């Protein structure tokens, strides 16, 4: 850390015998000086360099026993990255010298490699952290009003025609006016950035001419990934955050603290492995030569060790306090909660975050599973956490695909998954609902492919899941058949409308509103090319879809009934004449137990009572809303749906119908008891226009439809 006069260097290692600071020239190619850190306090090796300045490149060499059978892998011939380094310069040039053992030797990792790897290693860079934040403040969007937009820093702007060419694919590109205008007009409240911690391109990918595009291969928890910088300064990221905040948008980081890029016992020695392997990694107790692997990547960080836990907490606080981010999505978060072997919801990691005065106040989102035994923990994270809800994803996909026996589970997903979260005192916004994400098919591919097509990844189509719950609508892949194209467009509207109008937190994958395809690749982690870069040259149908998404998001934002803070009770609330939620069959009657259990039942009506909202605003004033009726029909045939009549009797105005090309049904009204022509594989939203003075609000809603549609078309 630079203090204005010099730089203090410090490195924790419990078992090291000596630590050397290695200084490099500005090119990073020539080592100019080695300095043995003179002080050793509480297992921290440290020293002060009076002549140190921002821009100085450095790394460490750590001396100690090389005894893999005891869990020690020290090798001072290997230059190591600083776990607390704030910036990394240069890329890793793969060769055998990056491994602590002699690659190809008979005993592999039990051997010892004396080649120096510094020439091919990236270096840490001392930075000046000063930045003028001015009046920057977090938007503090309440959980129940949050709508997340998951995007990749590079892929989002790489093909954007209105972003200056030199800024495409960078943090600065995300802060440009065209990007911010798109996000704010769309109506999202937060962007969730795929990993921006510095990461490594796996050797096997580089040798196949590919790169680690997604970035779930971290090597520095404080350092920004340099490939997304246009200026070679972390001020660029801070400027991006400040600009997004000014537009009312929150910034959430997807973070990977469960493992590192150093892999298993045959992996390279780049940082932690050479600093103190037995401290930083979970090793197998009776054979510490090998690593516990809950992540499928070869290793798992040892969060049971207080210094490793401190490293993670220091990193999180750095990104909040120094970089002003608004929250985190934790990749494979179940690994972080493993105390001994089992996942423990009262584990040290979760406890420390819960009591931390900084981190407990930001948005915390878990990917609530890992690949180890007992790792699936959806619904089991504590109060204060939201979770990626894959039960929601699978149910919505399965329902609109036309699978039997899904309506009962669908009702839980539409209402915030109370079966998963209510028992522990959590709220509907504990559920981050999604139909697609970076991992898997895009929405366009979900309705265009029955099978994955991952040959471009070079793994003979063996990678990626086979359980996609997708349906190609009759033809595998691209087609010119107009009927199939129309059906696919309708299915996309169905799933997006379901997602946005469900209780909980909707998360939209960036390319979905503009019809992005990956040509059937459901594991495009290594495709840093137009396969994953969003194509902003929109066809007519893509513009229609984008306008449709805008309209549905604005409906959600305008009506609190779609973003409740409490679960439905299924009974009348005081002052209401009907239940807060009512499930209807096509006859307009309440669903029976037999109908819920009937596997052939594919049509469902969901009545939402505006009187039964039972919510208050920030001033304590009781909220009310219009009554809404959602009709969902995943069956391939049309279903005449009888509209209900409640007191006082009003008329139903059709607000949206996904069977129409643009989803718009402006102004058409229906009497109570009248039959609505619910088309096969379609979804309808109707709003009740009461006779007691509510006509004006319904008219305002109709005007909103026209305004949003015309804006999107322009």
N, C-alpha and C positions, 0 to 999 in steps of 0.2 A: 504494500500500500504506500502510495506517495503522499507525504505530509506537507509538501510545499518546499522542503529543503533536501529531502532524501527519501529513500525507500526502505521500508522494513520488510524483510522476507522471513516467512515462517512456514514450517512444515511439520505436521504431526506424524510420528512414526514410533511405535512402541518397541519395535525389535531392531531398529537400525543401529549400526555402530558408528556411522559417519554420514553426513549429508553435505554435498557440494552444490553450491550455486554456480551455474554455468551461464556466462554472459556472451551474447552474440552481436555481430555487427548488424547494421540496418537491413542487410539482405537476408540475414538468418543463415547464411552459408558458412560463415567463419566464426569459430569459437574464439573469443578474444581474451577471456579470463575465467579461471576457476577459483572459487573462494569457499573454503570449508566454513560452514556456518559455525560460529564460535560458541554460541550459547545453547544449552540444553536444559529446558525448564519444563517440568511436568510432561515429559515425553514430547515436547515441542522443540524442534531445532530452529534457531532463529538468529538473525544478524541484521545490522543496520548498515546500509550503503549510502554514505553522505553524498556521493556524486551521482547517485541514481536519479534518473529523470524519466518523465513520460516518454514513451516510444522505445524504451530499452527492451530488447528481446532477451528471454532467459528460459532456462529449464533447470531440472535438478538431476543429480546422480546420487543414488542412495546405496551405501555399503552395508552389507549384512550377510547372514548365512544363506547360501543357496541349498535348501534342503526340502524339495517338494514333498517328500514323504512326511515331513513335519509341518507342512503348510507354508514354508518360507521360500520366496522366489526372488530374493535380492540379486541384482546384477548391475553393478556400477558402470558397465559398458553401455548401458541403455539410457539415453536421455529421456526424462520423464516430464510430463505436463503437470503443472501445479493444480491441485484440486480446487483451490480458491482463486485461480487466475481469472481476471476479468475480461481478457481478450486473447484470442488465439490468432496468429498470423501464419499463413502458409498451409499447405496440404500434406497429407501423409503419402509419401511415395513408397509404395509397397515393395519390400524385398525381404529376404530371409533374416537380415540383421535385426529386424524388429522383434524377433522372438528370443526369449531368454535362453532357449535350448538350441541345439544344433538340429535344424530341420532335416528330417530324413535319416537321422542316426538310429541305430538299432533300439536304443532305449528312449528315444524321443525326449520327452520333457525331463528325464532324469539326467540328461547331459547338460553341458554348460557352454554357452556361446559367448566368445570374447570379441566379436566384431562390434565396432562402434556404429550406432544407428543415427547419430545426430544429423547427418547430411540429409536424410530423408524424413526427418521429423518436423512437424509444425512446432512453433515456439510460442510461449506466452509473451504478452506485451504489457508493460506497465502503462497504465492510463491515468489521465487527469479526469476525474469523475465530475468536475464542475459543470453545471448546467442551469440555465435560468428557467425555472419552472413557472415563475410568475404566479398567476392566480389559479393554476391548474388544480382541479379537485376531482375526485372520483364521482362519476354520475350517480352512484349508489342506487341503481335501479332495483326496486324490490324484487324478491324472488318471483312472486306470482305474476309480475309484469315482464319478466325476462323472456326474450326470444333469441336463441343462440343460432349463429351462422358459422358453421365450421369451414375453415378455408386454409389453403396452403399459401404461404407468403409468396413463393415464386410462381406457382401455377395460376394464382388468381389474376395476376396482371401481365403475365408473360406475353399474352396475345391481345392485350387490350389496346385497341387503336387510338384511344384518347389519352393514354398514359405515355409521357415522353419516353422514347426508346431507351434512353440511358437509365431510366428509373424502373423499367419493367423488371419484375421478378425480385424487387427489393422492398425493404421496409419503407423506404421513401415513396415507392410506388403506391403503397397502401394509403399514404397520407395525401394523395393527389385529389383534386376536386372531383373528377369524374367518378372515382371509386367511392368517395364519401357520399356523393349525391346519389349514387345507385343504392348504397346500403341504407341511407336514411329514407329514400323514397320507397324502398321495399318494405321498410318498417321494422327491421330487426333492431334489437337493443344491445347486442353484444357480439363481438367476433371472437371465435375460439381458434387460436393459431395452432396449427400442427407444430411439432417441436422446433423451437428456435435455440435451444441449448446446442452448443457445438457438438457435432457428431462425426462419425467416421464412415466412409464408404467401405463396405466389406471387401476383403481381398478377392473373394471368388466373384463378386459382382464386377469389380474393376477389370478382372481378367476376361470377363465375358463382354466387356464394353458397356457396362451398365453402371448405375450409381444408386446409392441409397436415397431415394427421393423423399420418402416419408420422414426420415430422420429419427426413427426410434432406435438409436444406437449411440447414446450419449457418451461423451468423454469429458465434458466440462460443464458443471452445474451452475457456474456463474458467468460463463462466456457465451456471447451471442455467436450463432453460426455465421461465420464470415462470408459465406457465399451469397448471403442476402443483403450485404452491405454495398451501397453504391459509393460511399464516402470513406470507408475504412475507419469510421469513428462510431462509437456506440451512441453518440449524440443523435445519430440518425434514428435509432430506435426510440429514444426519448421524445424526439420531435414527433414521431408517428403517434405515440401514445397521447401526447399533449393535443395533437390535432384531432384525433379521434374523440378524446374527451370533450373537446370544444363542440363537437357535433352531437354530443349526448350518447356516444357509443362506448361501451365497456370493452376492455381487452382481457381475455382469459387465455392463459397459456396451457397447452398440453405438455405436461412434464413427465419425464421418464426417470424415476429414482429407484426403480426396482432392479435394474441391472446396468452394466456398462458395455462398451464396445470391446472389452478385452477378452470376452468369450470364456471358454472352459480351459482345462489344463493344457490344451494345445493352442491356445490363443496367444496373441502378441502381448508384449510388455510395453505399455504406453504410459501408464500413470499409476493407478492404485495398486496394481499387481506388483510393481517394483518398489513402491513406497512402503507397503506393509500388507502383503497379501492376506495373512491370517486375521488381520484386523478388519479390513474393508469388505471381505467376502464371506458368505456362508459356506463353510467347508463341511465335508462329511466327517462326522465326529471320530469314527474309528479308522478313517483313511483320509486324512486331510490333504492328500495329494489331489483329491477330486473335489468338485464343487456341487453344492446343492443347486438344483436348477428347477425353480418354480415357474420360469418365464419362457422356456423353450429357446433361450438364447445362449445357454451355456453357464451362466452364473447368476447369482442374486446378491445384492448388497446386504451386508450384515447389519441390519437395523437394530439388532439386539445390543450392539456395541454403542456406548454413550457418545463416543467421538464421531461415529458414522451418523448417528441420529442428529448430533449437533451440526454436522456438515449439511445435512438435508434442511434442517430448520434455518440455519444461517443463509442457505441459498434461497429458500422461500421468502425470508424477510428481506433479503437483498432485492428481490424482484418486486416486492411491494413498496418498500421504503425508498429505494434508489431509482427504480425503473417505473414505479407508479402503476403496475398492472393491478387488475381488479379481481383476480381469482385464478384458480388452477383446476385443470382436469388431470387427475392422476392415472397414468397408464398402469394397468394391472395392479390396482391399488391393494388387492388382497395380499400381495406379497409383502407390502409394507406393514401389514397388521399381523404377520406371523411372529409369534413370540418364540416358542420352541419349534413346533412343526405345524400345529393347527393355527388357523386364522382366529384371532382374538379381537373382538370388537372393543375390548377394554385394554388393548395393547398400548405400549408406551407411546408409539407414534401418534395414535389417535388421541390419547390423553393429553400429550404435550400441545398438540395443535388446538385442542378444545380450550385449554387454559391460557394460551398465548394471546396477549392483548392486541397484537397486530393481526395474526393469521386467523383468529377466530372471527374477525370482522369482514373477511373477504369471502368470495364465493368459492366453495370447496365442492368439487364434483369427482366422484370416484368411478373408475371403470371397475365394478365390484366383483372382479374375478381374476384368477391367474390360472396357470396350467397344472398346478400341483394338486395333490389329493385334498379334497374338501375346499378347493379354491373358489367355487361358485358361491358368491355371497350377496346376490341381489336381494335387497330388502333388509340387510343385516347391518348396514353402517349406522353409526349413531346419529342422534339429533344434531342438526347443524350441517349435515352433509346432504347433497343431492347425488343421484346415481344415474349412470347410463342404464336405461331399462331395456334390456334385450328381449324381455318378455313382451313388451309393447311392440317392438320391431317385428318379432316373429308372429304375433297374433294378427296384426294389421296386414302383414304380407299374406298370411294364410287365409284370412277372411276374403280379401279382394281377389285372391287367386281362385276362390270358389271352393275351398276345402270344407268338408262337412264337420259339424259339431264344434263350431268356433264361437257362436254368438254369445254364449255365457261368459267366456273369457274376454271377448271383445267389450262387453259391458263394463267389466272391471278396468280395462285399459282406457276406455273413453272417459271414465270418471276419476282418473288419477291413481289407479292401482291401489285401492284401499286394502286389498288382500295382502299386499306386500309391505305397506308403510303405516297403516293406521294403528296397528297393534303396539307400536313402539312410540306413539305420540307424535309421529311425524305428519307432515302436511302433504297435500297433493303435489306441491312443487318439489318434493323429494324425488319425484320421477322426472328424469330428463327423457322425454319421448323422442324417438327417432325411427324412421323407416329405412333410411340409408345413412351411411357415414363413409369416411375415407376407406375403411376396410370392408370390401364387398362390392357388389354391383352398384353403379349409379342408378338413379331412378329410371332413366331411359333404358338402361340395360336390364333392369329388373322386369320390365314388361316386353323385352325383346329377345331374351335368351333363356332357355331352359337349363343350359349347361355353361360352365366356365370355359373360357377360351384364353388360357394363360401361356400359350406356347412362347410368346415373345419374352417371357421371363427366363427362358433357357433351362427350365426344370421339368421339361417333358409333360407339362400340364398337371404335374403332381401337387403343386402348391395351391393354396387357397382352398376354401371350404367347398364341399359338394352339396351342402345343405343350404341352398339359396332361397328356397320357398318362392321361386320366381315362376313366371309363365310367359311364354313368348307370343301369346295370342294367335298362334297358329303357324308361324314361320320363324325359323331360327335366324336371328340377325336382321340386317337391313332388308327392306322390301319396298316395292313400289305399289303394292296392293293398297288401294285407298281405304278399303273397309278395315283392314288390319291396322293401318296407320291411325285411323280414326278411333279404333278401339284402344290402341296403346295410349293415345292422347287422353282419352277418357279415364283410363286406369290411373294415369299419372295425376289427373285432377282429383280422382277419388282419394288417392292416398295422401296427397298434400292437404286436401281439405280436412280429412280425418285427423291428420297430424296436428294441424294448426288449431282446430276447434276442440281438441281433447283437453281435459284438465291436466295440469302439470306444465312442464317447461318444454315447449317444442324446440327441437334442434333440426335445422335444415342444412343439408350438405350443399356446399357452395354452387356446384354446377347444376343442381337439379332444376332450379327455376328457369334455366336457359337451355334445357334439353341436352346436357353434356353426356356424351357416350365415351366409354373406354373400350368399345368394340368387344364387349363380353369378358374383359379382363377383370376378375374380382379380387385380385391381389396385386395391384399395380404399384407396389412399394418401390420397385426399381425402375419405373418408367418416367424418367425425367425428360419428357419430350411431349409433343402434341397429344399423345394418348391421354395425359393427365392435365395438361395445360388447358384452361377453360377457353373454349372457342366463343368469342364475342361477336362473330359474324352470324347474327341470328336470322333464322328462317322465319317466315310469317307465323308458323305454328308455335315457334319458340317465343315470339313476342306476345302471342296470345296467352301462353302459359305464364309468362312473367307478369302480365297484367292480372291474370287470375290470382296468382299468389299474392300480389299487392292487395287486391280487394279482400281476400280472406284474412290476411294479417290485419288490415284496417278494421275489419269487422271484429276481430278478437280484441284489438286495442280499444275499440269504442264501447264494447259491452263487457262489463265485469262478470257476467254470468259464465263466460268462457275462460275465466282465469280466477276461479274461486280460491280463497285461502283456507277453506275448510272442506272436508269431505261431505258429500251428500249424505243425508240421513235416511232417505227413502220414506219420509213421512211429512205431513204438513207442518210447516213452521208457523209460529204464532203470527196471526194476521193474514195468513195465506189460505186460499180456498182449496188448493190442491197440494199434492206432494211436491217436494223440491225437485225430484226427478221421477219420471214415470216412463215405464217401458211399455211400448204398444206393439200389437200385432197389426197385420194389414187390415183387419176389421175395425180398427180404431179402439180396440179394447186392451185392457192391461194384459201383459204376457202371463200365461199360466205356467205352472211348474212343468207340465208335460211339454209345452212348447220350448222351454229353456233346455230340456233334455233331448229334444228331438234333433238328431244329427243332420237331418235334411233341411232344417230351418235356416234360411239365408237372408231373411228380410227382417228389419228391426226399425222401430220408431223410438226416438228418444225425446221426450218432452222435458224442457227445462223451464222451471217456474221463476220468472223474474221477481215475483212477490216472495218466493222462498229463498232468496239469496242469502239472508241472514249474515250480512257483511256490513262493516262500517268503513267510512273513509278515514283519512289521517286525522280529521277533526272530530271523529266520533259520530258523524252523522250516518244514519242507517241508509244503506244503498238499496236501490231497487232497479229493476231492469225490465225490458220487454220479455214476453214469453216467446220461446223459440221451440221449433220442432225440427229435428234432424231425422231424415229418412234415409236408410241405407239398404241397398239391395244388391247383394253380390251374386244373385242368381242370374242366369243368362236370359231368362224370360221376363217380360214386363209384369209388374204387380200393381193392380189398382189398389191404392192405399186410402182408406177412409179417414178423413181428417177429424180430430176430436173437437168437442164443444165443451168449453168450460165457462163458468159464470164469473164475471159478466161476459156474455157471448160477444166475440169479435170475429173478424174475418182474417184469414191467413193470406199474407202476401209472400209470394215466391221470391226469395232473395237470390238463390243460387240453385242451379241444376247442372250437374256435371255432364248430363247427356247432350247439352248444348255446346257447340264448338268452343265458345269462350266462357262457358259456365254461367252466363248472365240470363236472368229471367226478370227483366225490369218491370215492376208495376203490376204483374198479373196477380189477381186476388181470387181467393176461393172461400166459399161459405163453409161454416162448420158442418160436418156431416157429408160434405161433398167429397167425391173421390178424386184423388190426385193421380195422374197417369205416371206412376213411377217406373221409369224405363229399366230394362235389364242392365246390370252392372253399372249402377249410377247412385249418386248421393244428392240429396236435396236439402236445402235449408229454407225454412219458412219462418216468418216472424208474424206474431199475432198483432193485428191492428184493432185495438179496442174501440168501442163506441163512446168511451168516457173521456174524450179529449186527447187520446194518444195518437190521433191521426197525424199531427204535425211531426212527431218524431219519426214516424214511418216514412213520411215524405222526405225528411232529412236523410234517412238511410238511402232512399232511392237516388237522391241527388249525389250522395257520396259515391254510389256505384258509377254514375256517369263521370264524375270528376276524376276518379282514380283510373278508370278505363281510358279516358281521353289523354290523361297525362302519360300513361304507359305507352300508348300508341304513338305519341309524339317522340 
